[in-house]
Amino acid sequence: MENIIREIRSYIETIKNDKTLYDEMNFSDRADALDSLEFDVIERVESSLLTNGRHEELTSLRQYAEMVKIRLEDVDERLFQRLRYNIASRNYTSAGLRQQIVKYAGDGLENEQDESYDNLDAFTNGLLLIGPAPKETREREPEMVFYQPTPTRIVLELVEKADFQPQDVFYDIGSGLGQVSILVHLLSGVCAKGVEFEPAYCNYARQCTKELNLSQVKFINVDAREVDYADGNVFFLYTPFEGRILEQMLGRLRDESRTRGIKLYTYGPCTLQVAQQNWLERVDQNGREVYRLAIFKTLEQRLGAV
Ligand SMILES: C[S@@+](CC[C@H](N)C(=O)[O-])C[C@H]1O[C@@H](n2cnc3c(N)ncnc32)[C@H](O)[C@@H]1O
């Protein structure tokens, strides 16, 4: 045990003394170090505390790791505060903000075959969110899916491929904490709306847009089947529901598509059901894997049919 304690202390010390980690630009290495302090050190020490003696030494080890963690988090906090101030003051163009994000956290493309989260997600969470997610307050129907965020690399891909026009109106159906709508607006300039069933998530997302001084991002707290989508032409679904509810929602979008062309982006298992709609054609080259962005367009012949 003594050797292990010495080894862990020396590991924490190495992180603490690594000057490169205090360089703002080094976000990804810092994020890795923070993860390692949390999972390899603090959690490990905590479980040892439950099963071993040596309480004083282990508690002091945990406090040491927490102190180093706070120092590193402070670097991120200063960085995010500055970026948030610049967003709220409208100091970035859409392209300028994208450059900032990629400069610090990359574009996540190395993980595009993967459904896991990465340091790019850690970065956009720090940038856009105001704290931990609130608890759900409303019971979901069995086919409604619980909250899980879309990986940021998928949102970057969506914005890159969407060729947004200034008059477009984007909807994230089942918008959770709101990152997709906020990011799409910030990276493209279009008006973005999120529709969310859970009031606590919706309030949280509204608070995020308020903090960033965004007037063109709105969140609507209602069941997605009840919304009037007359102004929307670009829709995103990260599998907010399945089965019959998804079918009803697609029926609503199909009705909308009788008056104008719409684009539908999907991510996750709902893609399989969307792909069976005979009024949509799939136009991306991302293959059959459900954890890749899928892009659907209204079939040409439907346009102007009514
Ligand atoms: C997989 S999460 C996606 C969250 C968000 N789109 C994102 O990518 O960050 C699905 C979300 O849909 C919401 N949801 C489920 N059923 C819904 C419904 N009928 N109407 C509106 N939102 C719903 C859930 O509360 C949850 O926040």
The ligand as a Tripos MOL2 file, in Angstrom:
@<TRIPOS>MOLECULE
LIG
   27    29     1     0     0
SMALL
NO_CHARGES

@<TRIPOS>ATOM
      1 C1        -31.5100   11.7540  -27.2960 C.3       1 LIG1
      2 S1        -31.9850   13.2720  -26.5390 S.3       1 LIG1
      3 C2        -31.4330   14.4610  -27.7360 C.3       1 LIG1
      4 C3        -31.1730   15.8170  -27.1270 C.3       1 LIG1
      5 C4        -30.7050   16.9120  -28.0750 C.3       1 LIG1
      6 N1        -31.3460   16.8620  -29.3590 N.3       1 LIG1
      7 C5        -29.2100   16.8450  -28.2650 C.2       1 LIG1
      8 O1        -28.8010   16.2360  -29.2270 O.co2     1 LIG1
      9 O2        -28.4680   17.3610  -27.4350 O.co2     1 LIG1
     10 C6        -33.7740   13.2000  -26.7750 C.3       1 LIG1
     11 C7        -34.5190   14.3550  -26.1410 C.3       1 LIG1
     12 O3        -35.8540   14.3340  -26.6420 O.3       1 LIG1
     13 C8        -36.7360   14.7120  -25.5970 C.3       1 LIG1
     14 N2        -38.0680   14.1940  -25.9330 N.ar      1 LIG1
     15 C9        -38.5210   12.9170  -25.8390 C.ar      1 LIG1
     16 N3        -39.8040   12.8340  -26.2570 N.ar      1 LIG1
     17 C10       -40.1800   14.0860  -26.6370 C.ar      1 LIG1
     18 C11       -41.3940   14.6370  -27.1610 C.ar      1 LIG1
     19 N4        -42.4650   13.8900  -27.3950 N.pl3     1 LIG1
     20 N5        -41.4170   15.9640  -27.4320 N.ar      1 LIG1
     21 C12       -40.3400   16.7370  -27.2050 C.ar      1 LIG1
     22 N6        -39.1750   16.2730  -26.6960 N.ar      1 LIG1
     23 C13       -39.0790   14.9620  -26.4230 C.ar      1 LIG1
     24 C14       -36.1050   14.0930  -24.3590 C.3       1 LIG1
     25 O4        -36.5790   14.7190  -23.1770 O.3       1 LIG1
     26 C15       -34.6280   14.3320  -24.6250 C.3       1 LIG1
     27 O5        -34.2100   15.5570  -24.0990 O.3       1 LIG1
@<TRIPOS>BOND
     1     1     2 1
     2     2     3 1
     3     2    10 1
     4     3     4 1
     5     4     5 1
     6     5     6 1
     7     5     7 1
     8     7     8 2
     9     7     9 1
    10    10    11 1
    11    11    12 1
    12    11    26 1
    13    12    13 1
    14    13    14 1
    15    13    24 1
    16    14    15 ar
    17    14    23 ar
    18    15    16 ar
    19    16    17 ar
    20    17    18 ar
    21    17    23 ar
    22    18    19 1
    23    18    20 ar
    24    20    21 ar
    25    21    22 ar
    26    22    23 ar
    27    24    25 1
    28    24    26 1
    29    26    27 1
@<TRIPOS>SUBSTRUCTURE
     1 LIG1         1 GROUP 0 **** ****
